[in-house]
Amino acid sequence: MLTIHKQIVLGEDNTPVAVQIPIAEFSHIEEILENYGLAKLMEESADDERLSGAAAREYYNSLKNAVQD
């Protein structure tokens, strides 16, 4: 299990409003979510038309770029 070292940010009324985590842990969480999303996409499209390796990489990169925009 991933250990997350978090700091709770409190508002003026002393209620939690945000969480801070180290950037390395955030990057790791992003990678986990991306891998999970890719696995789900692969599972959902198991019966779809197959792409060549180059076409699949191109399609995956287009999805990745769309998420970043």
Secondary structure, DSSP 8 states (H G I E B T S, - for coil): ------EEEE-TTS-EEEEE--HHHHHHHHHHHHHHHHHHHHHHTTTS----HHHHHHHHHHHHHHHH-
